[in-house]
Amino acid sequence: FTNKEVRLALSKSIDKDLLVHDVLDGYGVAIDSPIPFGVLEGLDTKTKSESATSSKEAARAMLEKAGWTLNPDGIYEKVARAATAAKAATKGSPATPARPAVVGQTLAFSIATADSPDLKQTAEFVKHEWEKIGAHVTIQVFEPGDLTQDVIRNRKYDAVLFGEVIGKDIDLYAFWHSSQRNAPGLNLSMYVNSKADKLLEDARKSSDESVRLQKYAAFESIIKDDAPAVFLYSPNFIYIVPEKIKGLNLSEINTAWDRWSEVEKWYVNTDSVWKFFAKNK
């Protein structure tokens, strides 16, 4: 995963719209950024996405351009040659000449995730998508507590499938600042970029919402260029409400309790009154 072309190819190969359809029954939106969907809407961010659309062919082309080739098992591998250091000469003997060493990488890894239906289905979907382009992927499922304490806290994973809950405050510091690479920080990709760090620091210091959004837009541009993680989807919050309840506004829900934010405006019954009893407006 230190190879950028690998990260881009893995993201490019996933049909995220199909993922939302198959796993979430359409109740979600495909994403390619850590910024919550719709937050930067209306800003002229001029960012580009390397993974806006799915393409297995483009993903394979990225890998092959960077020197990856399919082995007899249909798995991509990359072989490089590096000179080894000459052995120290013994007394009276010449030094052993340096010889090139063959260093190989195989596109094979595991995905760690929690034992919940949606995450397990997502892991299976992603696994099949990545295997179509020539990766060998295994899935490791843990109880949520074990995943947090034994896997994530200790950073003992190849790849981890996990969700980030970002409130209305939109503070991304804990998820992406380089100081949060170790527990209890949540920079799970262990991403390091000094420019991104500065933008995150400036964004959380500013009380001006427009300034904060501009900082996050610039941060998003850096993330899309570096591709430190594969962003999949943002699920919808689904609530069943009796038809008799009126006055609900559930358009902006970031956490489960946000659904109560305007409960004082809910009502069940209305009645008609004579105009002279109504308050003047």
VOKOL-876029 format. One line per 10 residues: number of its first residue (from 0); their letters; for each residue x, y, z of C-alpha. Coordinates in Angstrom, 3 decimals, decimal comma, always signed. Layout:
! residues N
NUM = a = X/Y/Z ~ ...
! end
This chain:
! residues 281
0 = ftnkevrlal = +0,000/+0,000/+0,000 ~ +3,030/+2,299/-0,004 ~ +2,656/+2,229/-3,800 ~ +0,284/+4,988/-4,834 ~ -0,736/+3,190/-8,023 ~ -1,992/+0,279/-5,906 ~ -4,183/+2,520/-3,765 ~ -5,582/+4,289/-6,814 ~ -6,205/+1,024/-8,663 ~ -8,033/-0,513/-5,701
10 = sksidkdllv = -10,301/+2,524/-5,477 ~ -10,807/+2,731/-9,238 ~ -11,865/-0,911/-9,503 ~ -14,853/-0,704/-7,135 ~ -18,307/-0,028/-8,556 ~ -19,445/+2,037/-5,598 ~ -22,926/+2,726/-6,965 ~ -23,475/-1,024/-7,301 ~ -22,119/-1,465/-3,776 ~ -24,699/+0,993/-2,416
20 = hdvldgygva = -27,432/-0,767/-4,393 ~ -26,488/-4,303/-3,353 ~ -25,463/-3,792/+0,269 ~ -27,604/-0,816/+1,321 ~ -30,580/-1,401/-0,987 ~ -29,883/+2,051/-2,385 ~ -30,133/+3,821/+0,989 ~ -26,819/+5,640/+0,797 ~ -24,502/+7,557/-1,478 ~ -21,145/+6,615/-3,017
30 = idspipfgvl = -18,265/+8,826/-1,880 ~ -14,647/+9,503/-2,841 ~ -13,677/+11,887/-0,051 ~ -13,496/+12,072/+3,769 ~ -15,617/+15,236/+3,719 ~ -19,279/+14,427/+4,520 ~ -21,494/+14,418/+1,443 ~ -22,909/+17,853/+0,576 ~ -20,746/+19,849/+3,015 ~ -18,690/+21,512/+0,281
40 = egldtktkse = -21,600/+21,824/-2,116 ~ -21,499/+25,158/-3,900 ~ -17,788/+25,773/-3,322 ~ -15,559/+26,069/-6,375 ~ -13,041/+23,528/-5,093 ~ -11,577/+22,626/-8,496 ~ -10,617/+19,182/-7,213 ~ -10,394/+16,082/-9,308 ~ -11,201/+12,533/-8,330 ~ -9,110/+9,629/-9,534
50 = satsskeaar = -11,902/+7,227/-8,625 ~ -15,113/+8,992/-9,589 ~ -16,123/+6,119/-11,856 ~ -15,372/+2,425/-11,688 ~ -13,150/+0,850/-14,293 ~ -11,451/-2,520/-13,954 ~ -9,523/-1,889/-17,167 ~ -8,196/+1,459/-15,926 ~ -7,200/-0,128/-12,619 ~ -5,213/-2,862/-14,363
60 = amlekagwtl = -3,603/-0,294/-16,654 ~ -2,427/+1,721/-13,619 ~ -0,789/-1,346/-12,125 ~ +0,840/-2,526/-15,342 ~ +2,168/+0,925/-16,153 ~ +3,915/+0,867/-12,764 ~ +5,510/-2,502/-13,467 ~ +3,011/-4,958/-11,991 ~ +2,483/-8,179/-13,942 ~ +0,146/-11,140/-13,537
70 = npdgiyekva = +1,767/-14,312/-12,239 ~ +0,609/-17,817/-13,261 ~ -2,027/-17,710/-10,497 ~ -3,587/-14,541/-11,929 ~ -2,305/-12,359/-9,070 ~ -0,384/-9,153/-9,732 ~ +3,180/-9,046/-8,558 ~ +6,017/-6,586/-8,903 ~ +9,636/-7,648/-9,081 ~ +12,480/-5,199/-8,618
80 = raataakaat = +16,225/-5,672/-8,541 ~ +18,392/-3,975/-5,952 ~ +22,127/-4,245/-5,524 ~ +23,269/-5,989/-2,352 ~ +26,136/-4,657/-0,338 ~ +29,473/-6,323/-0,932 ~ +30,564/-8,689/+1,791 ~ +33,515/-7,580/+3,826 ~ +36,717/-9,131/+2,551 ~ +38,550/-11,544/+4,754
90 = kgspatparp = +42,253/-10,978/+5,305 ~ +44,108/-11,613/+2,114 ~ +40,897/-12,121/+0,087 ~ +39,145/-9,658/-2,222 ~ +35,690/-8,365/-1,343 ~ +32,774/-10,320/-2,761 ~ +31,333/-8,232/-5,629 ~ +27,841/-6,848/-5,197 ~ +25,119/-8,903/-6,852 ~ +21,582/-7,787/-7,658
100 = avvgqtlafs = +18,898/-9,137/-5,310 ~ +15,400/-9,883/-6,518 ~ +12,764/-8,175/-4,376 ~ +9,163/-9,155/-5,010 ~ +5,783/-7,855/-3,920 ~ +2,485/-9,650/-4,421 ~ -0,886/-7,916/-4,410 ~ -2,172/-10,083/-1,566 ~ -3,586/-8,826/+1,728 ~ -6,363/-9,219/+4,296
110 = iatadspdlk = -9,282/-6,965/+5,251 ~ -10,157/-6,717/+8,953 ~ -13,702/-5,665/+9,835 ~ -16,386/-5,944/+12,498 ~ -18,962/-8,700/+12,795 ~ -21,958/-6,722/+11,549 ~ -24,116/-7,608/+8,514 ~ -23,462/-4,453/+6,487 ~ -19,692/-4,454/+7,018 ~ -19,362/-8,172/+6,254
120 = qtaefvkhew = -21,399/-7,767/+3,057 ~ -19,308/-4,757/+2,090 ~ -16,091/-6,673/+2,721 ~ -17,295/-9,539/+0,529 ~ -18,303/-7,127/-2,238 ~ -14,966/-5,330/-2,150 ~ -13,069/-8,619/-2,034 ~ -14,778/-9,824/-5,230 ~ -14,181/-6,490/-6,974 ~ -10,481/-6,558/-6,124
130 = ekigahvtiq = -10,072/-10,185/-7,101 ~ -11,430/-9,311/-10,548 ~ -8,413/-7,077/-11,182 ~ -5,832/-9,555/-9,906 ~ -5,582/-9,217/-6,120 ~ -5,692/-12,029/-3,569 ~ -7,856/-10,925/-0,644 ~ -8,891/-12,627/+2,588 ~ -11,426/-11,325/+5,122 ~ -10,909/-11,334/+8,883
140 = vfepgdltqd = -14,065/-10,740/+10,956 ~ -13,825/-9,701/+14,607 ~ -16,286/-8,894/+17,352 ~ -16,524/-5,080/+17,545 ~ -14,746/-4,909/+20,898 ~ -11,919/-7,173/+19,730 ~ -11,555/-5,210/+16,489 ~ -11,178/-1,968/+18,434 ~ -8,917/-3,193/+21,218 ~ -6,764/-5,856/+19,570
150 = virnrkydav = -6,648/-4,843/+15,908 ~ -7,238/-1,104/+15,495 ~ -5,608/+0,040/+18,733 ~ -2,464/-1,930/+17,936 ~ -2,641/-1,160/+14,183 ~ -2,415/-4,899/+13,467 ~ -4,026/-5,099/+10,034 ~ -3,220/-4,987/+6,357 ~ -6,410/-3,111/+5,533 ~ -9,323/-2,272/+7,814
160 = lfgevigkdi = -12,935/-1,676/+6,788 ~ -14,380/+0,799/+9,237 ~ -16,694/+3,783/+9,478 ~ -16,068/+7,340/+10,626 ~ -18,820/+9,251/+12,423 ~ -18,396/+12,974/+11,802 ~ -20,792/+15,332/+13,553 ~ -22,057/+18,713/+12,441 ~ -18,873/+20,283/+13,815 ~ -16,930/+18,552/+10,999
170 = dlyafwhssq = -13,626/+18,172/+12,825 ~ -11,453/+15,751/+10,833 ~ -8,342/+16,190/+12,982 ~ -8,606/+12,859/+14,829 ~ -9,010/+10,905/+11,587 ~ -6,289/+12,421/+9,391 ~ -3,725/+14,457/+11,349 ~ -0,322/+12,737/+11,480 ~ -0,220/+13,073/+15,276 ~ -3,173/+10,696/+15,438
180 = rnapglnlsm = -1,410/+7,738/+13,786 ~ -1,186/+5,862/+17,079 ~ -3,960/+4,975/+19,516 ~ -6,141/+6,566/+20,728 ~ -5,943/+8,563/+17,500 ~ -8,090/+7,388/+14,600 ~ -5,727/+8,004/+11,693 ~ -6,132/+4,355/+10,677 ~ -4,258/+4,690/+7,380 ~ -1,355/+6,263/+9,327
190 = yvnskadkll = -1,398/+9,100/+6,819 ~ +1,329/+11,760/+6,972 ~ +1,268/+15,021/+5,028 ~ +2,504/+18,286/+6,548 ~ +0,299/+20,449/+4,295 ~ -2,772/+18,437/+5,248 ~ -1,813/+18,748/+8,922 ~ -1,612/+22,542/+8,659 ~ -5,017/+22,774/+6,958 ~ -6,621/+20,601/+9,640
200 = edarkssdes = -5,045/+22,696/+12,384 ~ -6,175/+25,960/+10,793 ~ -9,692/+24,641/+10,188 ~ -10,273/+23,684/+13,802 ~ -8,902/+27,035/+15,022 ~ -11,167/+29,172/+12,840 ~ -14,635/+30,206/+14,004 ~ -15,521/+31,469/+10,523 ~ -17,478/+28,713/+8,808 ~ -16,606/+29,901/+5,294
210 = vrlqkyaafe = -12,890/+29,873/+6,147 ~ -13,173/+26,394/+7,633 ~ -14,905/+25,077/+4,534 ~ -12,216/+26,547/+2,287 ~ -9,557/+24,847/+4,410 ~ -11,413/+21,543/+4,154 ~ -11,792/+21,969/+0,407 ~ -8,009/+22,370/+0,097 ~ -7,534/+19,375/+2,408 ~ -9,876/+17,308/+0,234
220 = siikddapav = -7,791/+18,135/-2,828 ~ -4,650/+16,822/-1,117 ~ -6,416/+13,650/+0,019 ~ -7,697/+12,933/-3,483 ~ -4,188/+13,333/-4,846 ~ -2,486/+11,176/-2,188 ~ -5,254/+8,530/-2,007 ~ -4,375/+7,295/+1,501 ~ -7,622/+5,327/+1,779 ~ -10,466/+3,965/-0,325
230 = flyspnfiyi = -13,713/+5,794/+0,410 ~ -16,834/+3,722/-0,224 ~ -20,191/+5,127/+0,874 ~ -22,144/+7,205/+3,329 ~ -25,254/+5,324/+4,534 ~ -28,580/+7,006/+5,103 ~ -30,247/+7,093/+8,504 ~ -33,605/+5,392/+8,073 ~ -36,509/+6,108/+10,416 ~ -40,088/+4,893/+10,271
240 = vpekikglnl = -42,511/+7,607/+11,394 ~ -46,299/+7,368/+11,724 ~ -48,080/+9,324/+9,007 ~ -50,045/+11,311/+11,577 ~ -46,883/+13,065/+12,850 ~ -46,248/+16,287/+10,934 ~ -43,623/+19,024/+10,973 ~ -40,603/+16,724/+10,767 ~ -37,375/+17,868/+9,168 ~ -34,921/+14,981/+8,895
250 = seintawdrw = -32,807/+16,428/+6,093 ~ -29,612/+16,891/+8,127 ~ -28,879/+13,909/+10,343 ~ -25,243/+13,176/+11,179 ~ -25,806/+11,128/+14,313 ~ -28,796/+9,125/+15,534 ~ -29,882/+11,719/+18,099 ~ -30,023/+14,501/+15,492 ~ -33,520/+13,274/+14,583 ~ -34,797/+14,954/+17,755
260 = sevekwyvnt = -33,231/+18,349/+16,944 ~ -36,562/+20,015/+16,019 ~ -38,939/+17,889/+18,039 ~ -40,618/+21,052/+19,370 ~ -42,018/+21,635/+15,856 ~ -43,681/+18,232/+15,572 ~ -47,453/+18,025/+15,785 ~ -50,263/+15,537/+15,296 ~ -53,504/+17,492/+15,018 ~ -54,443/+20,865/+13,580
270 = dsvwkffakn = -57,593/+22,816/+14,119 ~ -59,313/+25,797/+12,533 ~ -60,046/+28,936/+14,512 ~ -61,925/+32,086/+13,752 ~ -59,681/+34,763/+12,306 ~ -60,293/+37,173/+15,145 ~ -58,911/+34,553/+17,583 ~ -55,736/+34,094/+15,540 ~ -52,646/+36,110/+16,397 ~ -51,845/+39,014/+14,135
280 = k = -48,860/+38,306/+11,895
! end
